[in-house]
Amino acid sequence: MTPGARIAAAIEILDQVQGGQAAEQALTRWARARRFAGSGDRAAIRDHVYDALRHWRSDACRGGGVTGRARMIGRLRAQGHDVMALFDGAGHAPAPLSALESASGHAPEAEGDLWNLPDWLVAAFKQSLGQQAHDTALALCQRAPVTLRVNMARTDRATAQAQLHAQGIETTLNPRADTALTVTDGPRRLRNAPSYLDGLVELQDGSSQAAMAGIEGTGTVLDFCAGGGGKSLALAAAGWQVTAHDIDAGRMRDLPARAERAGHRIGLCSPQDIAKAGTFDVVLCDAPCSGSGTWRRTPEAKWNLTPERLDMLRALQSQVLDQAIAHVNARGRLIYATCSVLHNENEGQIDAMLARHRGWHLAHAQRWPVDAWGDGFFAAHLVRD
């Protein structure tokens, strides 16, 4: 496909997203209907679509409209491309710009347009992040880094880095965690790389790795909201005896195979069995949240989040904490974590929990910023008085 044809495909998909279809679903349907498109074409189209989703409001300003076509015009203008050369109507390229389209568009000025956030979230970012709100919002408009966790139970960073290099994948040391490598070239080779297939490295964000590394010592740990199990694997690699649980057991279906590949033993606890799971030295609650610290990866989420949805998530977070606390042993720690940058999902949630449960106090809390080394993340360690 020509560059212009790829842009035309992105326009078609963006129109479907504007109409309410999920981006992943729209991309998949497009690819299935056009078997002629190669992997390079699909990757380029995906990049166009996700770049536009990250810059949804600013691209509409620059392109002078809210259609997929207008947003792609805005995206190309922001990137400094020659729009006329790509919108030339040749082959499958988009039709040339009309006189009105050529004259339309302006630089974003309002904060919501500049920050690419819904207006109600602009205020929430300011309240939660203060002087860092601007930089965080802009960082969320960029592509996220691809970060690997080195399985230190089986290798070390230098060896893993050398092996990845031999497999065509270039990395650099990520300072956020001693286990972290950021991929600088060849990320699409990871899926078939022996280092990945043999469990020597796992995909895991740098901030998430740092939060797990901050859980000192070893012992028994209950990963109360395990999901796919990335944090369970990190804790097992650090020497913890891990039990993974999730209210939706189906989310953990790949965890046994991943654990075996990495050389770990991780117990699974179903929702039906959690009541008799007993107590643990550490209970980790990586609670369901807005995911606002990860919106580089899931930009649709920031446009789909509503105040009502956020209130529902906060209620769920409180419920998770109230349930998990029963599984912390007498000298144990309750660790609450989110991949959110919003105060009312983080510090505000901890304040509310401590008000509900007397006899506990906050031992440590930390935020990690959205930057080149990792996503926005929050973790709080709670212990009994």
C-alpha positions as CSV (number, residue, x, y, z in Angstrom):
1,M,0.0,0.0,0.0
2,T,1.2,3.6,-0.7
3,P,1.4,6.1,2.1
4,G,-1.7,7.8,0.8
5,A,-3.6,4.5,0.8
6,R,-2.6,3.8,4.4
7,I,-4.0,7.3,5.4
8,A,-7.2,6.6,3.5
9,A,-7.6,3.3,5.5
10,A,-7.0,5.2,8.7
11,I,-9.6,7.7,7.8
12,E,-12.1,4.9,7.3
13,I,-11.3,3.3,10.6
14,L,-11.4,6.7,12.5
15,D,-14.9,7.3,11.1
16,Q,-16.0,4.0,12.5
17,V,-14.5,4.9,15.9
18,Q,-16.3,8.3,15.7
19,G,-19.5,6.3,15.1
20,G,-19.0,4.3,18.4
21,Q,-17.0,1.2,17.3
22,A,-14.0,0.3,19.4
23,A,-10.7,1.0,17.7
24,E,-9.4,-2.6,18.0
25,Q,-12.6,-4.0,16.6
26,A,-12.5,-1.5,13.7
27,L,-8.9,-2.3,12.9
28,T,-9.5,-6.0,13.1
29,R,-12.6,-5.8,10.8
30,W,-10.7,-3.7,8.3
31,A,-7.8,-6.1,8.2
32,R,-10.0,-9.2,7.8
33,A,-11.8,-7.6,4.9
34,R,-8.6,-6.7,3.1
35,R,-6.3,-9.7,3.1
36,F,-4.0,-7.9,0.6
37,A,-2.7,-5.6,3.3
38,G,0.7,-6.8,4.6
39,S,1.9,-6.7,8.2
40,G,3.8,-3.4,7.5
41,D,0.6,-1.8,6.2
42,R,-1.4,-2.9,9.1
43,A,1.2,-1.7,11.6
44,A,1.4,1.7,9.8
45,I,-2.4,2.1,9.7
46,R,-2.6,1.2,13.4
47,D,0.0,3.8,14.2
48,H,-2.0,6.5,12.3
49,V,-5.3,5.5,14.2
50,Y,-3.7,5.5,17.6
51,D,-1.8,8.7,17.0
52,A,-5.1,10.4,16.0
53,L,-6.8,9.0,19.1
54,R,-4.1,10.4,21.4
55,H,-4.5,13.8,19.7
56,W,-8.3,13.6,19.2
57,R,-9.1,17.2,20.1
58,S,-6.0,19.0,18.8
59,D,-6.1,17.2,15.5
60,A,-9.8,18.2,15.1
61,C,-8.7,21.8,15.6
62,R,-5.8,21.6,13.1
63,G,-8.0,19.8,10.6
64,G,-11.0,22.0,10.9
65,G,-13.5,19.2,11.7
66,V,-14.3,16.0,13.6
67,T,-14.5,13.5,10.7
68,G,-11.7,10.9,10.2
69,R,-10.6,12.9,7.2
70,A,-10.3,16.2,9.1
71,R,-8.5,14.5,12.0
72,M,-5.9,12.9,9.7
73,I,-5.4,16.3,7.9
74,G,-4.8,17.8,11.4
75,R,-2.4,14.9,12.4
76,L,-0.4,15.4,9.2
77,R,-0.2,19.1,9.7
78,A,0.9,18.6,13.3
79,Q,3.7,16.3,12.1
80,G,4.8,18.7,9.4
81,H,3.9,16.5,6.4
82,D,3.0,17.8,3.0
83,V,-0.8,17.1,3.1
84,M,-1.3,18.0,-0.5
85,A,1.2,15.3,-1.6
86,L,-0.6,12.6,0.4
87,F,-4.2,13.7,-0.4
88,D,-3.7,13.6,-4.2
89,G,-6.4,11.1,-5.1
90,A,-3.9,8.8,-6.9
91,G,-4.7,5.1,-6.6
92,H,-6.3,4.6,-3.2
93,A,-5.1,7.9,-1.7
94,P,-7.6,10.3,-0.2
95,A,-9.2,12.9,-2.6
96,P,-7.4,16.2,-2.8
97,L,-8.3,18.9,-0.3
98,S,-11.1,21.3,-1.2
99,A,-10.5,25.0,-1.0
100,L,-12.5,25.0,2.2
101,E,-10.4,22.3,3.7
102,S,-7.2,24.1,2.7
103,A,-8.4,27.2,4.5
104,S,-9.8,25.5,7.5
105,G,-8.1,24.6,10.8
106,H,-6.3,26.4,13.5
107,A,-3.8,25.7,16.3
108,P,-5.4,24.4,19.5
109,E,-5.9,27.0,22.1
110,A,-8.2,25.8,24.9
111,E,-6.7,23.6,27.5
112,G,-8.8,20.7,26.7
113,D,-7.7,20.9,23.0
114,L,-4.0,21.5,23.9
115,W,-4.0,18.7,26.5
116,N,-6.3,16.3,24.5
117,L,-8.6,15.7,27.5
118,P,-12.3,16.0,28.1
119,D,-13.0,19.3,29.8
120,W,-14.0,17.7,33.1
121,L,-10.7,15.9,33.2
122,V,-8.7,19.1,32.8
123,A,-9.9,20.2,36.2
124,A,-9.3,16.7,37.7
125,F,-5.7,16.7,36.3
126,K,-5.0,20.1,37.8
127,Q,-6.4,19.1,41.2
128,S,-4.5,15.8,41.2
129,L,-1.1,16.8,39.7
130,G,-0.7,20.5,40.3
131,Q,2.2,21.9,38.3
132,Q,2.7,18.5,36.7
133,A,-0.7,18.4,35.1
134,H,0.4,20.1,31.8
135,D,3.4,17.9,31.3
136,T,1.5,14.7,32.2
137,A,-1.3,15.5,29.8
138,L,1.2,16.1,27.0
139,A,3.2,13.0,27.8
140,L,0.0,11.0,27.5
141,C,-0.3,12.2,23.9
142,Q,3.0,10.4,23.0
143,R,3.6,6.7,22.2
144,A,4.4,4.6,25.2
145,P,7.8,2.8,25.6
146,V,8.0,-0.9,25.2
147,T,9.6,-2.2,28.4
148,L,10.8,-5.6,29.4
149,R,11.2,-7.2,32.8
150,V,14.3,-9.4,33.0
151,N,13.5,-12.7,34.9
152,M,16.3,-12.4,37.4
153,A,15.5,-15.9,38.7
154,R,17.0,-17.2,35.5
155,T,19.3,-14.5,34.1
156,D,20.6,-11.0,34.5
157,R,20.1,-7.7,32.7
158,A,23.5,-7.7,30.9
159,T,23.0,-11.3,29.6
160,A,19.4,-10.7,28.6
161,Q,20.4,-7.5,26.8
162,A,23.1,-9.4,24.8
163,Q,20.8,-12.2,23.9
164,L,18.1,-9.8,22.7
165,H,20.7,-8.0,20.6
166,A,21.6,-11.3,18.9
167,Q,17.9,-11.8,18.2
168,G,17.6,-8.4,16.5
169,I,16.1,-6.5,19.4
170,E,18.0,-3.4,20.8
171,T,17.4,-2.3,24.3
172,T,18.7,0.3,26.8
173,L,18.8,0.1,30.6
174,N,15.7,1.6,32.2
175,P,16.6,3.4,35.4
176,R,13.1,2.9,36.9
177,A,13.9,-0.6,38.0
178,D,17.0,-2.9,38.2
179,T,15.0,-5.5,36.2
180,A,13.9,-3.1,33.4
181,L,15.0,-2.8,29.8
182,T,13.4,-0.4,27.3
183,V,13.2,-1.6,23.7
184,T,14.7,0.9,21.3
185,D,14.6,-1.1,18.1
186,G,12.8,-4.2,16.9
187,P,9.8,-4.4,19.2
188,R,7.8,-6.4,16.7
189,R,10.4,-9.2,16.8
190,L,9.7,-9.8,20.5
191,R,6.7,-12.1,19.9
192,N,8.9,-14.8,18.3
193,A,12.2,-14.0,20.1
194,P,13.6,-17.0,22.0
195,S,14.3,-14.8,25.1
196,Y,10.6,-14.1,25.3
197,L,9.4,-17.5,24.4
198,D,11.7,-19.1,27.0
199,G,10.5,-16.8,29.8
200,L,13.8,-14.9,30.2
201,V,12.0,-11.6,29.6
202,E,8.4,-10.5,30.0
203,L,6.6,-7.4,28.9
204,Q,6.0,-5.2,31.9
205,D,5.9,-1.4,32.3
206,G,8.9,0.2,34.1
207,S,6.7,1.9,36.8
208,S,4.9,-1.4,37.5
209,Q,8.3,-3.1,37.9
210,A,9.5,-0.4,40.3
211,A,6.4,-0.8,42.4
212,M,6.9,-4.5,42.7
213,A,10.6,-4.1,43.5
214,G,9.5,-1.8,46.4
215,I,7.9,-4.8,48.1
216,E,10.8,-5.8,50.2
217,G,11.6,-9.2,51.6
218,T,10.0,-12.5,50.8
219,G,7.2,-14.6,52.1
220,T,3.6,-15.3,51.1
221,V,1.7,-12.9,48.9
222,L,-1.8,-12.8,47.6
223,D,-2.2,-10.9,44.3
224,F,-5.8,-10.1,44.9
225,C,-6.6,-8.5,41.5
226,A,-4.1,-10.5,39.4
227,G,-5.6,-10.0,36.0
228,G,-3.1,-11.5,33.5
229,G,-0.6,-12.0,36.2
230,G,2.3,-9.7,35.3
231,K,2.8,-8.6,38.9
232,S,2.5,-12.2,40.1
233,L,5.3,-13.2,37.8
234,A,7.5,-10.3,38.9
235,L,6.9,-11.2,42.6
236,A,7.6,-14.9,42.0
237,A,10.9,-14.0,40.2
238,A,11.9,-12.0,43.3
239,G,11.4,-15.1,45.6
240,W,7.8,-14.6,46.9
241,Q,5.4,-17.5,47.3
242,V,2.5,-16.2,45.2
243,T,-1.2,-17.0,45.1
244,A,-3.1,-15.2,42.3
245,H,-6.7,-14.3,42.5
246,D,-9.1,-12.4,40.3
247,I,-12.9,-11.9,40.5
248,D,-12.9,-12.9,36.8
249,A,-10.9,-16.1,36.9
250,G,-10.8,-16.1,33.0
251,R,-8.3,-13.3,33.1
252,M,-5.8,-15.6,34.7
253,R,-6.2,-18.4,32.1
254,D,-2.7,-17.8,30.6
255,L,-0.9,-17.4,33.9
256,P,-0.1,-21.1,34.4
257,A,1.6,-21.4,31.0
258,R,3.5,-18.1,31.6
259,A,4.6,-19.2,35.0
260,E,5.8,-22.5,33.7
261,R,7.7,-20.8,30.9
262,A,9.4,-18.5,33.4
263,G,10.2,-21.3,35.8
264,H,7.8,-20.2,38.6
265,R,5.1,-21.9,40.6
266,I,2.1,-19.7,41.2
267,G,-1.1,-20.9,42.9
268,L,-4.4,-19.9,41.6
269,C,-7.4,-19.0,43.8
270,S,-10.8,-18.9,42.3
271,P,-13.5,-16.4,43.4
272,Q,-15.3,-19.4,44.9
273,D,-12.3,-20.3,47.1
274,I,-11.1,-16.9,48.2
275,A,-13.1,-16.9,51.4
276,K,-11.0,-19.9,52.7
277,A,-7.7,-18.7,51.3
278,G,-6.3,-17.7,54.7
279,T,-3.9,-14.9,55.4
280,F,-0.7,-13.7,53.8
281,D,2.4,-11.6,54.6
282,V,1.5,-9.3,51.8
283,V,-1.8,-8.7,50.0
284,L,-1.5,-6.7,46.8
285,C,-4.5,-4.9,45.5
286,D,-3.7,-3.6,42.0
287,A,-7.3,-2.3,41.8
288,P,-9.5,-1.6,38.8
289,C,-9.1,2.0,37.9
290,S,-9.4,4.6,35.2
291,G,-6.0,3.6,33.8
292,S,-5.2,7.3,33.3
293,G,-1.5,6.7,33.8
294,T,-1.6,4.3,30.8
295,W,-3.6,6.4,28.3
296,R,-0.7,6.5,25.9
297,R,-1.5,2.8,25.3
298,T,-5.3,3.0,25.5
299,P,-6.2,6.5,24.3
300,E,-9.8,5.6,23.7
301,A,-10.2,5.2,27.5
302,K,-9.8,8.9,28.2
303,W,-12.6,9.7,25.8
304,N,-14.9,7.0,27.2
305,L,-14.4,7.8,30.9
306,T,-17.2,9.8,32.5
307,P,-17.6,11.2,36.0
308,E,-20.2,8.4,36.6
309,R,-17.9,5.7,35.5
310,L,-15.1,7.1,37.7
311,D,-17.4,7.1,40.7
312,M,-18.3,3.5,40.0
313,L,-14.6,2.6,39.8
314,R,-13.9,4.4,43.1
315,A,-16.7,2.4,44.8
316,L,-15.2,-0.8,43.4
317,Q,-11.7,0.2,44.7
318,S,-13.2,0.7,48.2
319,Q,-14.9,-2.7,48.0
320,V,-11.6,-4.4,47.0
321,L,-9.8,-2.9,49.9
322,D,-12.5,-3.8,52.4
323,Q,-12.4,-7.4,51.1
324,A,-8.6,-7.8,50.9
325,I,-7.9,-6.5,54.4
326,A,-9.2,-9.8,55.9
327,H,-6.4,-11.7,54.2
328,V,-3.5,-9.7,55.7
329,N,-1.9,-11.6,58.6
330,A,-1.1,-9.9,61.9
331,R,2.3,-8.5,60.9
332,G,1.5,-8.3,57.2
333,R,1.2,-5.5,54.7
334,L,-1.7,-4.4,52.5
335,I,-0.4,-2.8,49.3
336,Y,-2.8,-0.7,47.2
337,A,-1.8,0.2,43.7
338,T,-3.3,1.8,40.6
339,C,-2.1,2.8,37.2
340,S,-4.0,6.1,37.7
341,V,-2.7,9.7,38.1
342,L,-6.0,10.9,39.7
343,H,-5.9,11.9,43.4
344,N,-9.3,10.5,44.2
345,E,-8.3,7.0,43.0
346,N,-5.0,7.2,44.9
347,E,-4.3,9.3,48.0
348,G,-8.0,10.0,48.4
349,Q,-8.8,6.3,48.4
350,I,-6.2,5.6,51.1
351,D,-7.5,8.4,53.3
352,A,-11.0,7.0,53.0
353,M,-9.8,3.4,53.8
354,L,-8.0,4.6,56.9
355,A,-11.1,6.4,58.1
356,R,-13.1,3.2,57.7
357,H,-10.5,0.9,59.3
358,R,-9.1,2.1,62.5
359,G,-5.8,0.5,63.6
360,W,-4.1,0.9,60.3
361,H,-1.7,3.5,59.1
362,L,0.2,4.5,55.9
363,A,3.8,3.3,56.0
364,H,4.8,4.5,52.5
365,A,3.3,5.9,49.3
366,Q,4.9,6.7,46.0
367,R,3.9,8.0,42.6
368,W,5.7,7.4,39.4
369,P,5.3,9.9,36.5
370,V,4.3,9.4,32.9
371,D,7.6,9.7,31.0
372,A,10.1,7.9,28.8
373,W,10.7,5.2,31.4
374,G,7.2,4.2,32.4
375,D,3.5,4.9,32.9
376,G,1.9,6.8,35.7
377,F,1.6,4.6,38.7
378,F,0.7,4.8,42.4
379,A,1.4,2.4,45.3
380,A,0.7,2.7,49.0
381,H,1.9,0.3,51.8
382,L,-0.5,0.0,54.8
383,V,0.3,-1.8,58.0
384,R,-1.5,-2.3,61.4
385,D,-0.6,0.0,64.2
